[in-house]
Amino acid sequence: MSNDEDSREAAMAAFQEVHGCLGELAARKRVEGDDLTSALIAARDEADRLGEDELVSMLALLLSAGHETTVNLLGSTVLALLRHPDQLDLLTREPERRPDAVEEALRWDGPIQNVIWRFTRKPVSIGDVTIPAGEAVALSVAAADRDPARFLSGAEFDITRGERSRLAFGHGIHHCLGAPLARLEARIAVPLVFAKLPGLSLDGEPAYRPSTVSRALSSLPVTFGNVG
């Protein structure tokens, strides 16, 4: 996910290593296992619907999309609540707002900042700018989800907002298949963090991994302990 120029070679090496591991996993699952990987292998071997490279690429997608983005969502949601103690207090008093807190975190600081490249099939006009056909376009989900024309006081974190039309999980044919699972994980995990770490508070500024795609914390300094 990194866009750091200095880490490009290391990123490519890691990419090849992950694909090698997933190829070995596929070979092992052919003779053992009864899970999602096995189902994909069946689609590859029995129905001939996936090529071998497609199979490994699909496993890589499931690994990154099912792990990386959810980890980022958990970190960003905890951080948002720590930076807005009034919202955390409200959530503590009214735990039924957990789904609203997760939805607002997705909008306010979602795990994906910019989507993968799109290409214009015909000229597209946005405001006073016309993008010619055949151009590559980088779409900013982060900007869209804070658009003041769409969200009243969009720069503010407010779990009582109630508005759930955000683009954190994509839209239409690009909508994330794992969205329900990611939401469920966050609704369970975030309250547990605060329950198991009483008095949790920030102890410095967080740091982020360099990426124009993923909004990923690399460190989140905190303190916690008994309160009261």
C-alpha positions in Angstrom: 0.0 0.0 0.0 3.0 2.3 0.4 3.8 5.0 -2.2 7.1 5.8 -0.7 9.6 6.0 -3.5 12.4 4.6 -1.3 10.4 1.5 -0.5 9.4 0.5 -4.0 11.8 -2.4 -4.4 11.0 -3.7 -0.9 7.3 -3.4 -1.7 7.7 -5.4 -4.9 9.7 -8.1 -3.1 7.0 -8.3 -0.4 4.4 -8.6 -3.2 6.2 -11.5 -4.8 6.7 -13.2 -1.4 3.0 -12.9 -0.5 2.0 -14.4 -3.9 4.5 -17.2 -3.4 3.0 -18.0 0.1 -0.6 -17.9 -1.4 0.4 -20.3 -4.2 1.7 -22.7 -1.5 -1.5 -22.2 0.4 -3.6 -23.1 -2.6 -1.5 -26.2 -3.2 -2.1 -27.3 0.4 -5.8 -26.6 0.4 -6.2 -28.8 -2.7 -5.7 -31.8 -0.4 -7.0 -30.5 2.9 -9.5 -27.9 4.2 -13.1 -26.9 3.8 -13.2 -23.1 3.7 -13.3 -20.1 1.4 -10.0 -20.9 -0.2 -11.1 -24.4 -0.9 -14.3 -23.0 -2.6 -12.1 -20.7 -4.8 -9.9 -23.7 -5.7 -13.0 -25.7 -6.7 -14.0 -22.8 -9.0 -10.5 -23.0 -10.5 -10.1 -26.8 -10.8 -13.6 -28.1 -11.4 -15.5 -25.4 -13.2 -12.4 -23.9 -14.8 -13.6 -20.4 -14.0 -10.4 -19.0 -12.6 -6.9 -19.3 -14.0 -4.1 -20.1 -11.6 -2.8 -16.5 -11.5 -6.4 -15.3 -11.1 -6.8 -17.7 -8.1 -3.7 -16.4 -6.4 -4.6 -12.8 -7.2 -8.1 -13.4 -5.7 -6.6 -14.8 -2.5 -4.3 -11.7 -2.3 -7.3 -9.4 -2.7 -9.2 -11.2 0.1 -6.1 -10.9 2.3 -5.5 -7.2 1.8 -9.1 -6.1 1.5 -10.3 -8.3 4.4 -7.4 -7.4 6.8 -5.7 -4.1 5.9 -8.8 -2.0 5.5 -10.5 -3.4 8.7 -7.4 -2.8 10.8 -7.3 0.7 9.5 -11.0 1.3 10.3 -10.5 0.0 13.9 -7.5 2.3 14.4 -9.2 5.4 12.9 -12.4 4.9 14.9 -10.5 4.6 18.2 -8.5 7.7 17.3 -11.5 9.7 16.3 -13.2 8.9 19.6 -10.1 9.7 21.6 -9.9 13.1 19.9 -13.6 13.8 20.6 -14.1 12.9 24.2 -17.6 14.3 24.1 -18.6 11.8 21.5 -16.9 9.0 23.4 -18.9 10.0 26.5 -22.1 10.0 24.5 -21.3 6.5 23.1 -20.5 5.2 26.6 -23.9 6.5 27.9 -25.8 5.3 24.8 -24.1 2.1 23.5 -26.9 1.7 21.0 -25.1 4.3 19.0 -22.3 1.9 18.2 -23.4 1.5 14.5 -23.6 5.3 14.2 -20.1 5.8 15.6 -18.7 3.3 13.1 -20.6 4.9 10.2 -19.3 8.3 11.1 -15.7 7.1 11.4 -16.1 5.6 8.0 -17.1 8.9 6.6 -14.8 11.2 8.6 -11.6 9.2 8.3 -12.2 6.1 6.3 -9.6 3.3 5.7 -9.3 4.1 1.9 -8.6 7.7 0.9 -8.4 7.4 -2.8 -9.8 4.6 -5.0 -7.8 2.8 -7.7 -7.5 4.5 -11.1 -10.6 5.0 -13.2 -10.5 5.8 -17.0 -12.9 8.1 -18.8 -14.8 6.4 -21.7 -16.0 9.8 -22.9 -15.5 13.4 -22.0 -16.7 14.2 -18.5 -17.5 17.7 -17.2 -17.2 18.5 -13.5 -17.8 22.1 -12.7 -15.7 24.2 -15.1 -13.3 21.4 -15.9 -13.8 18.9 -18.8 -11.8 15.6 -18.6 -11.1 14.2 -22.1 -11.9 10.6 -23.0 -9.2 8.1 -22.2 -7.8 10.0 -19.2 -6.8 8.4 -16.0 -8.6 9.8 -13.0 -7.9 9.4 -9.3 -11.1 9.8 -7.2 -10.8 11.0 -3.6 -13.2 9.2 -1.4 -11.9 11.2 1.6 -12.8 14.5 0.0 -16.2 13.4 -1.2 -17.1 12.1 2.3 -16.4 15.6 3.8 -17.9 17.6 1.0 -19.8 20.5 2.7 -22.3 20.5 -0.2 -23.2 16.9 0.8 -22.6 16.8 4.5 -23.6 19.6 6.9 -20.4 20.6 8.8 -18.7 17.7 7.1 -15.3 18.4 8.7 -16.8 17.7 12.2 -17.0 14.2 13.8 -20.5 13.7 15.0 -21.9 10.3 15.8 -25.5 11.7 15.9 -25.3 12.7 12.3 -27.6 9.9 11.1 -26.5 10.3 7.5 -25.2 7.1 6.1 -24.6 7.9 2.4 -20.9 7.7 2.3 -18.4 6.2 -0.2 -16.0 4.4 2.2 -17.2 1.1 0.9 -17.5 2.2 -2.7 -20.7 2.4 -4.8 -22.6 0.4 -7.3 -20.7 -2.5 -8.9 -17.6 -1.3 -6.9 -19.3 -1.7 -3.5 -17.2 -3.7 -1.1 -18.4 -7.3 -0.7 -17.0 -7.4 2.8 -18.7 -4.3 4.1 -21.2 -6.1 6.4 -18.4 -8.1 8.0 -16.2 -5.0 8.5 -19.0 -3.1 10.1 -19.7 -6.0 12.4 -16.1 -6.3 13.4 -15.8 -2.6 14.2 -19.1 -2.5 16.2 -17.7 -5.3 18.4 -14.0 -4.5 18.6 -14.0 -0.7 19.2 -16.2 -0.9 22.4 -14.0 -3.8 23.7 -10.9 -1.6 23.3 -12.3 1.0 25.7 -13.8 -1.6 28.0 -10.5 -3.5 28.4 -8.3 -0.4 28.6 -10.0 1.9 31.1 -8.8 5.5 31.0 -7.5 5.2 27.5 -6.2 8.5 26.2 -3.8 9.9 23.7 -0.1 10.3 24.7 1.3 12.0 21.6 0.6 12.4 18.0 -0.2 9.3 15.8 1.9 8.5 12.8 0.7 7.2 9.4 2.2 4.9 6.8 3.0 6.7 3.6 0.3 6.0 1.1 -2.0 7.9 -1.2 -4.5 5.0 -1.1 -4.7 3.6 2.4 -5.3 5.6 5.6 -3.2 3.4 7.9 -1.8 4.2 11.3 1.8 3.1 11.9 1.7 4.1 15.6 -0.9 5.4 18.1 0.7 6.4 21.4 -1.7 6.0 24.3 -1.9 5.7 28.1 -4.4 3.8 30.1 -5.0 2.6 33.6 -7.5 2.3 36.4 -9.8 5.3 36.8 -12.0 6.6 39.6 
